[in-house]
Amino acid sequence: MVTVVPRKNSITGSNSSNSLAHQEPSSKATSADDVIDSGGANHSGEPANDEQALQEAEQLDNPTEVRSRLSRNLHILAEQSCICYFVQYLETKEALALVKFLLDVESFKAAASADNARVDGGNGTGKDGRISLALCGGTCSERIFDDAQQYLLEAMEKSYLNAFLESSFYSKYTFEVLSSDSLTLKDILCSEMALFYFMEYLEQKGKRYILEFCVTVSHFRRSTENSQGQEDAVVLYEKYYSLQATCPLKVSDKIRFLVEEGICSPEAGMIKNCFEIPSRIIERFLEKRYFQGFLKS
C-alpha cells in the first residue's frame, strides 16, 4: 500500500519531467477557481496536436460541468424528450398521477411569485399538514410543495426508475439521443454501447487509457467511502500523474499539485472530488482532439 505524505512533502517529490507546462508551485493553496481562471482565451480552430489540445483544455473558460442526457438517475427527467417517454412508461404502470403532480408543481413554481403566490386548494398530498395549513392562509411561497415533491421523487426513484431504464421506452430515448446532431462526450460516457465504440476508436489512436481515466474517475466518485477513498485516490494518482506513471496524463504541474492537495486533505469530501477538475480537463481534451473524428468515423 502506498502511503500518502503531507502536502508540503509533495507526493512526487519533484517537478514532473513529462509535464506539458512547467510551473512553480504557489506558496498558497491552489483552488479550483485559480486553475479555471488562470488560462487565457482558447485558440480558434482545431488544435494542431495533443500538446496544444491539452493546453487549451486546461484554460477552462466555462467551469460548469455539462450533465449527460443519459445519466442513469432522475436528472434525466429535465430533458423534455425523456420525460415524454417516462410519462408513457408510468402510464403502463398506472402511476401517471405521480409525474403529473411533479409537472404541475414545476409549472406552479414557474408562474408563482416568491411573496404572493396563490394556489387553489384542491386535494392535499397526505404527506403532512403543512401544505394544507399554508393553503388555508391564502398566500404561500413557491417552495410550498418542496417536501411533497422530494418525497415523490424519492418514491419514483425507488419504485420506477431502474425498471424504466431497462424498458423499451428508455431504449427509444437512448437511440434518439445517440442519433441526434447534439451528441456530446458526456452522453457517450453514460452509454455502454457508445462508450465501447469510442474506446475502440481511441485504442486505434493509442489513446484508450485517456478515456479509461474518465471512466475510472466516474466510478471512483460514486463508490468512494471514507475508509479507503484516500487509498484508491493514490492508486489513480500513481497510475496517471506520478513521475513513474504507467499511463501519464501530461497535465501541468499546477493541475498535478491540485490533485495532490485533494488527496492529502483530511476532509473526505475533498478526497472524493480531488479528480474533478482534472477529469473535466481530460474530457475537454478528448472533445477538442478526438471526439469529432470519432463522430465522422
Disulfide bonds with the S-S distance in Angstrom:
none
